[in-house]
Amino acid sequence: MTQATIRPFGGRTRANWIRLRTMILLRWVALIGQLTAITVAPLVYGLQLELGLCYVAIGASVIANLAATFLFPENKRLTEKENLAMVMFDLLQLGFLLYLTGGLHNPFAILLLGPVTISATALSLRSTIVICGVAIVLISALANFHLPLITQSGEVLRIPQLFVFGHWIALMIAVVFTSAYSRRVTTEVHSMSDALAATQLALAREQKLTDLGGVVAAAAHELGTPLATIKLASSELLNDLKDSPDLAEDAALIRDQADRCRDILRDMGRTGKADLHIRSAPLQAIIEESAEPHIERGKDVQFILGTNDSPARLQPDIWRQPEIIHGLRNLIQNAVDFAQDTVWIESRWSDEDVSIRVIDDGPGFPPHLLGRIGDPFMRPSNRPRASSQRPAYEGMGLGLFIAKTLLERTGASLQFANGPERAGDTGKTGAIVQVTWPRAKVDVVDTGSRAPLGENRPVIG
């Protein structure tokens, strides 16, 4: 699974994740608080409130909650419009209660930020802007129009006008800041969740392909002997039936079909990488397998194995993990997408570490994004893609994120740079990605796992 086949779940579907039961429960909590406040205020503090209208406002919410409870199933998922309607209703109901209880002179006016925060975390940007706009209008209206708070002695409770103005300014800023802050953090969390889900899907697919390859290899191994026997018997029959052309033709057909089955199984067996005896492979074999899908894409892919300090004949055997295969494959795909003519894949090793560098002769990484490479969804997916520069590439950073995440799971560290400063004396320019493992993490010998694996289990029998 490449980055071109993975799609984020999308911001507009976020509201559909919220169950009606969750919103009903939150509203019950708010109603209990409202009912407690308007009941305690007259009894304890002697405030004269329009209790009838207050109970009407609370009763409307109670009726709405009961109706939603009995008319819809508990597991109903709210649509964007339904969620917006519920949040808007709560915002207006709270605004009406504040109008009846002193407006911005009421310290509970801060609760207007509740619906704003919910919309910023759960709804689309358009719905959030609508909720914020309504909240700003309500705050401005409550600063000038409201029923005063009056004690039993007839005293009107007011805070100084300067404080009212400050309260108004603070709430306006809080609406904008809270909504922007909440939305930014939530979007970041959602993007990371989507990218991690895509990474798990990619890894799961690679693992399934590996497992399937093992089954195919085992089948090819087990069927090899019967097919060889069929071919031998058919060849002997062909020699014995030279005087019977019709029967000889049938024997020749059996021999040819046996050869065909052998060829098919041999080709299929090449994908059998999960065979017990090749769970590990030489470093170069792993690199070539990772690059195989992109070898014939019109770019010259050159493999540079070892240096004077790390000769090719001493290359390490490393674990053939799906994370390594898929991670390197994504890096190589990215290099081939951007390269003008050539991609170099260098491998080096020492007693302490094993490293692979993927270099292309393309334009390199954009300097302003160099520090963010490896983050998912670096640009919105609705922008037009520069397909001429990035064939078969989404351009959202998801592929590099998947590669970075998978390779780091195997203990690797990744470095991204532009040439030629990190290309040493090779003179290669363009983007450079270096993957480095501590040798003990991937080397079969260093991990102490070089042991007899025994025979492969037969598929049948």
C-alpha positions as CSV (number, residue, x, y, z in Angstrom):
1,M,0.0,0.0,0.0
2,T,1.6,3.2,-1.1
3,Q,0.7,6.7,-0.1
4,A,-1.2,7.2,-3.3
5,T,-3.9,4.7,-2.2
6,I,-4.3,6.0,1.3
7,R,-6.8,8.7,2.1
8,P,-7.3,10.5,5.4
9,F,-10.7,10.1,6.9
10,G,-11.5,13.8,6.4
11,G,-12.6,16.6,8.7
12,R,-16.2,16.7,7.6
13,T,-16.8,13.2,8.9
14,R,-15.6,14.1,12.4
15,A,-19.1,15.2,13.5
16,N,-20.5,11.8,12.5
17,W,-18.3,10.2,15.1
18,I,-20.3,11.8,18.0
19,R,-23.1,9.8,19.4
20,L,-26.4,11.4,20.3
21,R,-26.1,9.8,23.7
22,T,-22.9,11.8,24.4
23,M,-24.5,15.1,23.6
24,I,-27.6,14.2,25.7
25,L,-25.4,13.3,28.7
26,L,-23.5,16.6,28.4
27,R,-26.7,18.5,28.2
28,W,-28.1,16.8,31.3
29,V,-25.0,17.8,33.2
30,A,-25.4,21.4,32.1
31,L,-29.1,21.4,33.0
32,I,-28.4,20.2,36.5
33,G,-26.0,23.0,37.0
34,Q,-28.4,25.6,35.6
35,L,-31.2,24.3,37.7
36,T,-29.0,24.3,40.8
37,A,-27.8,27.9,40.2
38,I,-31.2,29.5,39.7
39,T,-32.6,27.6,42.7
40,V,-29.8,28.4,45.1
41,A,-29.4,32.0,44.1
42,P,-32.8,33.2,45.4
43,L,-32.7,31.0,48.5
44,V,-29.1,31.7,49.7
45,Y,-28.3,35.1,48.2
46,G,-31.8,36.6,48.1
47,L,-31.7,37.5,44.4
48,Q,-34.9,38.3,42.6
49,L,-34.9,36.4,39.4
50,E,-37.5,35.8,36.7
51,L,-37.8,32.2,37.8
52,G,-40.8,31.5,35.5
53,L,-38.8,32.4,32.4
54,C,-35.7,30.7,33.7
55,Y,-37.7,27.4,34.2
56,V,-39.1,27.8,30.7
57,A,-35.7,28.0,29.2
58,I,-34.5,25.0,31.3
59,G,-37.7,23.1,30.5
60,A,-37.2,23.6,26.8
61,S,-33.9,21.9,27.0
62,V,-35.4,19.1,29.2
63,I,-38.1,18.5,26.6
64,A,-35.5,18.5,23.8
65,N,-33.4,16.0,25.7
66,L,-36.3,13.7,26.4
67,A,-37.5,13.8,22.8
68,A,-34.1,13.0,21.5
69,T,-33.8,10.1,24.1
70,F,-37.1,8.5,23.1
71,L,-37.3,9.2,19.4
72,F,-33.8,8.1,18.4
73,P,-31.7,5.1,19.3
74,E,-28.9,5.5,21.7
75,N,-26.2,4.7,19.2
76,K,-27.3,7.2,16.6
77,R,-24.4,9.2,15.1
78,L,-25.1,12.8,14.6
79,T,-24.6,14.4,11.2
80,E,-22.9,17.7,10.8
81,K,-26.2,19.7,10.6
82,E,-27.7,17.8,13.6
83,N,-24.6,18.5,15.7
84,L,-24.6,22.1,14.7
85,A,-28.3,22.4,15.6
86,M,-27.7,20.9,19.0
87,V,-24.7,23.1,19.8
88,M,-26.6,26.2,18.5
89,F,-29.6,25.4,20.6
90,D,-27.5,25.1,23.8
91,L,-25.7,28.3,23.0
92,L,-28.9,30.3,22.5
93,Q,-30.5,28.7,25.6
94,L,-27.5,29.7,27.7
95,G,-27.6,33.2,26.2
96,F,-31.3,33.5,27.1
97,L,-30.6,32.4,30.7
98,L,-27.8,35.0,31.0
99,Y,-30.1,37.7,29.6
100,L,-32.5,36.8,32.5
101,T,-29.8,36.8,35.1
102,G,-27.6,39.9,34.6
103,G,-25.8,39.4,31.3
104,L,-22.1,40.0,31.6
105,H,-22.6,41.0,35.2
106,N,-23.2,37.3,35.8
107,P,-19.9,35.4,36.4
108,F,-21.4,32.4,34.7
109,A,-21.1,34.2,31.3
110,I,-17.8,32.3,30.9
111,L,-19.9,29.2,30.2
112,L,-20.6,30.6,26.7
113,L,-17.1,29.2,25.8
114,G,-18.4,25.7,26.2
115,P,-20.4,25.4,23.0
116,V,-17.6,27.2,21.2
117,T,-15.0,24.7,22.3
118,I,-17.3,21.8,21.3
119,S,-17.8,23.1,17.9
120,A,-14.1,23.8,17.4
121,T,-13.2,20.2,18.3
122,A,-16.1,18.3,16.6
123,L,-17.5,20.3,13.8
124,S,-16.2,21.6,10.5
125,L,-14.5,25.0,10.1
126,R,-17.6,26.5,8.5
127,S,-19.8,25.4,11.4
128,T,-17.3,26.6,13.9
129,I,-17.2,30.0,12.3
130,V,-21.0,30.1,12.6
131,I,-21.0,29.2,16.3
132,C,-18.2,31.7,17.0
133,G,-20.1,34.4,15.2
134,V,-23.3,33.8,17.1
135,A,-21.3,33.7,20.4
136,I,-19.7,37.0,19.6
137,V,-23.1,38.6,18.8
138,L,-24.6,37.2,22.1
139,I,-21.7,38.5,24.2
140,S,-22.0,41.9,22.6
141,A,-25.8,41.9,23.1
142,L,-25.5,40.7,26.7
143,A,-23.1,43.6,27.5
144,N,-25.9,46.1,26.8
145,F,-29.2,44.3,27.1
146,H,-30.1,42.1,30.1
147,L,-32.3,42.0,33.1
148,P,-30.5,43.3,36.2
149,L,-29.7,41.3,39.2
150,I,-31.8,42.7,42.1
151,T,-31.5,41.7,45.8
152,Q,-34.5,41.4,48.2
153,S,-33.7,44.9,49.5
154,G,-34.0,46.3,46.0
155,E,-30.3,46.8,45.4
156,V,-29.1,46.4,41.8
157,L,-26.0,44.3,41.6
158,R,-23.7,45.8,39.0
159,I,-20.0,45.7,38.4
160,P,-18.2,48.9,37.2
161,Q,-18.7,49.7,33.5
162,L,-15.0,49.5,33.0
163,F,-15.0,45.9,34.2
164,V,-18.0,45.1,32.0
165,F,-16.0,46.4,29.1
166,G,-13.0,44.3,30.1
167,H,-15.2,41.3,30.6
168,W,-16.6,41.8,27.1
169,I,-13.2,42.1,25.6
170,A,-11.9,39.1,27.5
171,L,-14.8,36.9,26.3
172,M,-14.4,38.1,22.7
173,I,-10.7,37.2,22.7
174,A,-11.5,33.9,24.5
175,V,-14.0,32.9,21.8
176,V,-11.5,33.5,19.0
177,F,-8.5,32.1,20.9
178,T,-10.2,29.1,22.4
179,S,-11.8,28.0,19.1
180,A,-8.5,28.5,17.2
181,Y,-6.4,26.8,19.8
182,S,-8.8,23.8,20.3
183,R,-9.3,23.4,16.5
184,R,-5.5,23.5,15.9
185,V,-4.7,20.9,18.5
186,T,-7.6,18.7,17.5
187,T,-6.7,18.8,13.9
188,E,-3.1,17.9,14.7
189,V,-4.3,14.9,16.8
190,H,-6.7,13.8,14.1
191,S,-4.1,14.1,11.4
192,M,-1.6,12.0,13.4
193,S,-4.3,9.4,14.1
194,D,-5.2,9.2,10.4
195,A,-1.5,8.8,9.5
196,L,-0.9,6.2,12.1
197,A,-4.0,4.3,10.9
198,A,-2.6,4.5,7.4
199,T,0.7,3.2,8.7
200,Q,-0.9,0.2,10.3
201,L,-2.8,-0.6,7.2
202,A,0.4,-0.4,5.1
203,L,2.2,-2.6,7.5
204,A,-0.7,-5.1,7.7
205,R,-0.8,-5.3,4.0
206,E,2.9,-5.9,3.7
207,Q,2.7,-8.6,6.4
208,K,-0.2,-10.3,4.6
209,L,1.8,-10.3,1.4
210,T,4.8,-11.7,3.2
211,D,2.7,-14.5,4.8
212,L,1.0,-15.3,1.5
213,G,4.4,-15.5,-0.2
214,G,5.5,-18.0,2.4
215,V,2.5,-20.2,1.6
216,V,3.2,-20.0,-2.1
217,A,6.9,-20.9,-1.6
218,A,5.9,-23.8,0.5
219,A,3.4,-25.0,-2.1
220,A,6.0,-24.7,-4.8
221,H,8.4,-26.7,-2.7
222,E,6.0,-29.5,-1.9
223,L,4.6,-29.8,-5.5
224,G,8.0,-29.8,-7.1
225,T,8.6,-33.6,-6.6
226,P,5.1,-34.7,-7.9
227,L,5.5,-32.6,-11.0
228,A,9.0,-34.0,-11.6
229,T,7.5,-37.5,-11.3
230,I,4.7,-36.7,-13.7
231,K,7.2,-35.2,-16.2
232,L,9.5,-38.3,-16.0
233,A,6.6,-40.7,-16.4
234,S,5.2,-38.7,-19.4
235,S,8.6,-38.6,-21.0
236,E,8.9,-42.4,-20.7
237,L,5.4,-42.9,-22.1
238,L,6.3,-40.6,-25.0
239,N,9.2,-42.8,-25.9
240,D,7.1,-46.0,-25.6
241,L,4.3,-44.6,-27.7
242,K,6.2,-43.6,-30.8
243,D,4.2,-46.1,-32.8
244,S,0.9,-44.6,-31.6
245,P,0.8,-40.9,-32.7
246,D,-2.5,-40.1,-30.9
247,L,-1.4,-41.5,-27.6
248,A,2.1,-39.9,-28.0
249,E,0.5,-36.6,-28.5
250,D,-1.4,-36.9,-25.3
251,A,1.7,-37.9,-23.4
252,A,3.6,-34.9,-24.9
253,L,0.7,-32.7,-23.7
254,I,1.0,-34.1,-20.2
255,R,4.8,-33.4,-20.2
256,D,4.4,-29.9,-21.5
257,Q,1.7,-29.0,-18.9
258,A,3.9,-30.4,-16.1
259,D,6.7,-28.1,-17.3
260,R,4.2,-25.2,-17.4
261,C,3.1,-25.9,-13.8
262,R,6.8,-26.0,-12.8
263,D,7.4,-22.6,-14.3
264,I,4.3,-21.1,-12.7
265,L,5.3,-22.4,-9.3
266,R,8.8,-21.2,-9.7
267,D,7.7,-17.7,-10.6
268,M,5.2,-17.7,-7.7
269,G,7.8,-19.0,-5.4
270,R,10.0,-16.0,-5.9
271,T,7.6,-14.0,-3.7
272,G,7.9,-16.6,-0.9
273,K,10.0,-14.4,1.3
274,A,8.5,-15.8,4.6
275,D,10.2,-19.2,4.1
276,L,11.8,-20.1,7.4
277,H,15.3,-20.3,5.9
278,I,15.2,-16.7,4.5
279,R,13.7,-14.8,7.4
280,S,17.0,-13.0,7.2
281,A,18.9,-12.0,4.1
282,P,22.0,-10.1,3.1
283,L,21.7,-6.3,3.3
284,Q,21.9,-5.9,-0.5
285,A,19.1,-8.5,-1.0
286,I,16.8,-6.5,1.3
287,I,17.6,-3.2,-0.6
288,E,17.0,-4.8,-4.0
289,E,13.7,-6.3,-2.9
290,S,12.6,-2.9,-1.6
291,A,13.5,-1.2,-4.8
292,E,12.1,-3.8,-7.1
293,P,8.7,-2.2,-7.8
294,H,10.5,1.0,-8.9
295,I,13.3,-0.3,-11.0
296,E,11.4,-0.1,-14.3
297,R,9.9,3.3,-13.9
298,G,12.2,5.1,-16.3
299,K,14.9,6.2,-13.8
300,D,18.4,4.7,-13.4
301,V,18.6,3.1,-10.0
302,Q,22.2,2.4,-9.0
303,F,23.2,0.3,-6.0
304,I,26.4,1.1,-4.2
305,L,27.3,-1.6,-1.7
306,G,29.9,-1.0,0.9
307,T,33.0,1.2,0.9
308,N,36.7,0.5,1.5
309,D,36.0,0.3,5.2
310,S,33.0,-2.0,4.7
311,P,33.7,-4.3,1.7
312,A,30.7,-6.0,0.0
313,R,31.9,-9.5,0.8
314,L,31.5,-8.7,4.5
315,Q,28.0,-7.3,4.3
316,P,25.8,-8.2,7.3
317,D,22.7,-10.4,7.2
318,I,19.8,-8.4,8.6
319,W,16.2,-9.4,9.5
320,R,13.8,-9.3,6.7
321,Q,11.1,-7.4,8.5
322,P,8.0,-6.0,6.7
323,E,8.6,-2.6,8.4
324,I,12.1,-2.4,6.8
325,I,10.9,-3.5,3.4
326,H,7.9,-1.1,3.2
327,G,9.7,1.8,4.8
328,L,12.7,1.6,2.4
329,R,10.2,1.1,-0.5
330,N,8.5,4.3,0.3
331,L,11.8,6.2,0.5
332,I,12.9,4.8,-2.9
333,Q,9.5,5.6,-4.4
334,N,9.8,9.2,-3.3
335,A,13.3,9.4,-4.7
336,V,12.2,7.9,-8.1
337,D,9.2,10.3,-8.2
338,F,11.5,13.4,-7.9
339,A,14.6,12.2,-9.6
340,Q,15.5,13.6,-13.1
341,D,17.6,10.7,-14.2
342,T,19.3,8.8,-11.5
343,V,18.7,7.4,-8.0
344,W,21.6,6.2,-5.9
345,I,21.1,3.7,-3.0
346,E,24.2,3.5,-0.9
347,S,24.7,1.0,2.0
348,R,27.4,1.1,4.6
349,W,28.2,-0.6,7.8
350,S,30.6,-0.7,10.6
351,D,30.9,-2.6,13.9
352,E,28.5,-0.1,15.5
353,D,25.8,0.6,12.9
354,V,24.3,-0.1,9.5
355,S,23.2,2.7,7.3
356,I,21.4,3.2,3.9
357,R,21.3,6.4,2.0
358,V,18.8,7.1,-0.8
359,I,19.9,10.0,-3.0
360,D,18.3,11.4,-6.1
361,D,19.3,14.1,-8.7
362,G,16.1,16.0,-8.4
363,P,15.3,19.4,-7.0
364,G,15.7,18.3,-3.4
365,F,13.4,18.9,-0.4
366,P,11.8,22.4,-0.2
367,P,14.0,24.3,2.3
368,H,11.0,25.6,4.2
369,L,9.7,22.1,4.8
370,L,13.0,20.5,5.6
371,G,12.4,20.6,9.3
372,R,8.9,19.2,8.9
373,I,9.6,16.2,6.8
374,G,8.1,13.1,8.3
375,D,5.0,15.0,9.5
376,P,1.7,13.7,7.9
377,F,-0.5,15.8,5.6
378,M,1.9,18.7,5.2
379,R,-0.5,20.4,2.8
380,P,-4.2,20.2,2.3
381,S,-5.3,17.4,0.0
382,N,-7.6,19.7,-2.0
383,R,-4.8,21.7,-3.5
384,P,-3.9,20.8,-7.1
385,R,-1.1,18.3,-7.4
386,A,1.9,19.0,-9.5
387,S,1.6,15.7,-11.3
388,S,4.3,16.5,-13.7
389,Q,6.8,16.8,-10.9
390,R,5.4,14.1,-8.7
391,P,4.0,11.3,-10.7
392,A,2.0,8.8,-8.7
393,Y,2.7,10.8,-5.5
394,E,0.1,12.4,-3.3
395,G,2.4,15.2,-2.2
396,M,1.0,15.2,1.3
397,G,3.9,13.8,3.2
398,L,2.1,10.7,4.2
399,G,4.4,8.3,2.4
400,L,7.5,9.8,4.2
401,F,5.6,9.7,7.5
402,I,4.8,6.0,7.0
403,A,8.4,5.3,6.0
404,K,9.7,7.2,9.0
405,T,7.3,5.6,11.5
406,L,7.9,2.0,10.2
407,L,11.7,2.4,10.2
408,E,11.8,4.0,13.6
409,R,9.9,1.0,14.9
410,T,12.8,-1.2,13.9
411,G,15.2,1.0,15.8
412,A,16.4,3.2,12.9
413,S,17.0,6.9,13.0
414,L,16.3,9.0,9.8
415,Q,18.0,12.2,8.6
416,F,16.7,14.3,5.7
417,A,18.9,16.8,3.9
418,N,19.7,18.3,0.5
419,G,22.9,17.7,-1.4
420,P,25.7,18.1,-1.9
421,E,26.7,18.9,1.7
422,R,25.7,15.5,3.0
423,A,26.7,13.6,-0.1
424,G,30.4,13.6,0.7
425,D,32.7,13.3,-2.2
426,T,30.1,11.6,-4.5
427,G,29.0,14.9,-6.1
428,K,25.4,13.8,-6.0
429,T,22.8,16.5,-5.5
430,G,19.1,16.5,-4.7
431,A,17.3,15.0,-1.8
432,I,19.2,12.7,0.6
433,V,17.6,10.4,3.2
434,Q,19.9,8.5,5.5
435,V,18.6,5.6,7.6
436,T,20.8,4.3,10.3
437,W,20.4,1.4,12.6
438,P,22.5,0.3,15.6
439,R,24.0,-2.9,14.2
440,A,22.7,-4.9,17.2
441,K,19.1,-4.0,16.2
442,V,19.1,-5.6,12.8
443,D,22.2,-7.8,12.4
444,V,21.2,-11.4,12.8
445,V,24.6,-12.3,14.2
446,D,24.7,-9.4,16.6
447,T,21.3,-10.2,18.0
448,G,22.4,-13.7,18.8
449,S,19.7,-15.2,16.7
450,R,21.8,-17.1,14.2
451,A,20.5,-20.6,15.1
452,P,19.2,-23.6,13.1
453,L,15.7,-23.0,12.0
454,G,14.8,-26.6,11.2
455,E,12.7,-27.8,8.3
456,N,9.8,-25.9,6.8
457,R,6.5,-27.3,7.6
458,P,4.8,-28.9,4.6
459,V,1.6,-27.3,3.4
460,I,-0.1,-30.7,3.0
461,G,0.5,-34.2,4.4
